[in-house]
């Protein structure tokens, strides 16, 4: 939670902390990482880890675009 609060306050120097947590999860057999708080995608990207990253903010944005296109076609 400390990392998330630091990101919210504008401190984007916490990338190493987030990556360290992800590596700990990968050591425990995680095959992918869900960035469970939208702020985390501000400091971590797919290239930072060797497992898939699932970014809720990007997933939501893509789905909203799909939804809008579906409405436009109807």
C-alpha positions as CSV (number, residue, x, y, z in Angstrom):
1,X,0.0,0.0,0.0
2,X,2.9,2.3,0.7
3,X,4.1,2.0,-2.9
4,X,0.6,2.8,-4.2
5,X,0.4,5.9,-2.0
6,X,3.8,7.0,-3.2
7,X,2.7,6.7,-6.8
8,X,-0.5,8.7,-6.1
9,X,1.6,11.4,-4.6
10,X,3.7,11.6,-7.8
11,X,6.7,9.5,-6.7
12,X,7.3,7.2,-9.7
13,X,10.7,6.1,-8.4
14,X,9.1,3.0,-6.8
15,X,9.5,0.8,-9.9
16,X,12.2,-1.3,-8.3
17,X,9.9,-2.0,-5.4
18,X,7.0,-3.1,-7.6
19,X,9.3,-5.3,-9.7
20,X,10.8,-6.9,-6.6
21,X,7.3,-7.9,-5.4
22,X,6.6,-9.3,-8.9
23,X,9.8,-11.3,-8.8
24,X,8.8,-12.7,-5.4
25,X,5.5,-13.8,-6.8
26,X,7.3,-15.3,-9.8
27,X,9.6,-17.2,-7.4
28,X,6.4,-18.6,-5.9
29,X,5.4,-19.9,-9.4
30,X,3.3,-17.0,-10.6
31,X,2.8,-17.3,-14.4
32,X,1.5,-13.8,-14.8
33,X,1.1,-10.6,-12.8
34,X,-2.1,-8.6,-12.4
35,X,-1.5,-5.0,-11.7
36,X,-4.4,-4.9,-9.2
37,X,-4.3,-1.2,-8.8
38,X,-4.4,1.2,-11.7
39,X,-1.6,3.3,-10.4
40,X,0.9,0.4,-10.8
41,X,0.7,0.6,-14.6
42,X,2.3,4.1,-14.3
43,X,5.6,2.5,-13.2
44,X,5.7,-1.0,-14.6
45,X,5.4,-2.2,-18.2
46,X,5.5,-5.6,-19.9
47,X,9.2,-5.2,-20.7
48,X,10.0,-5.1,-17.0
49,X,9.1,-8.8,-16.4
50,X,9.4,-12.1,-18.2
51,X,5.8,-13.1,-17.5
52,X,2.6,-11.6,-18.9
53,X,1.4,-8.4,-17.1
54,X,-2.3,-7.8,-17.0
55,X,-3.1,-4.1,-16.6
56,X,-6.7,-3.5,-15.5
57,X,-6.5,0.1,-16.8
58,X,-5.5,-1.0,-20.3
59,X,-8.0,-3.9,-20.3
60,X,-10.8,-1.5,-19.3
61,X,-9.8,1.1,-21.9
62,X,-9.8,-1.5,-24.7
63,X,-13.2,-2.9,-23.6
64,X,-14.7,0.6,-23.5
65,X,-13.5,1.2,-27.1
66,X,-15.0,-2.1,-28.2
67,X,-18.2,-1.2,-26.5
68,X,-18.4,2.2,-28.1
69,X,-17.7,0.6,-31.5
70,X,-20.5,-1.9,-31.0
71,X,-22.9,0.9,-30.0
72,X,-21.8,2.9,-33.1
73,X,-22.5,-0.1,-35.4
74,X,-26.0,-0.7,-33.9
